[in-house]
Amino acid sequence: MVRQMCLSLPQNAGPPLLAAGDRLSVRATGVMLDDEFVDLTPTQLAMLRALVARPGHVLTRVESAHAMPGPGDESAVEMAITRLRSALRDPSIVQTVVKRGYRLAVDPG
């Protein structure tokens, strides 16, 4: 059973996105960034999933607050995005859209 899971899980992860020159694929508890797994907190993972759900589109601060586990306000959203950028080690993967929100910096494909 473990062998079958190891074979099928990568196929179920969905195709990787290219963001800011990096190959990004969301997993259950983190993200594969190129060929390296980066473990994320539940809040970081929720924010990344919300951004990946609509790559390249702006996720407003209100939508970002709703994506967070538990209550969130604008300050909590900013802190979550800052921590996500830090965890990804390339802050340009998540772009700030002034006065609107955030978006995943997807490469034209």
Secondary structure, DSSP 8 states (H G I E B T S, - for coil): -HHHHHHHHHHHT---EEETTEEEEE-SSEEEETTEEEE--HHHHHHHHHHHHSTTS-EEHHHHHHHSSS---HHHHHHHHHHHHHHHS-GGGEEEETTTEEEE-B---
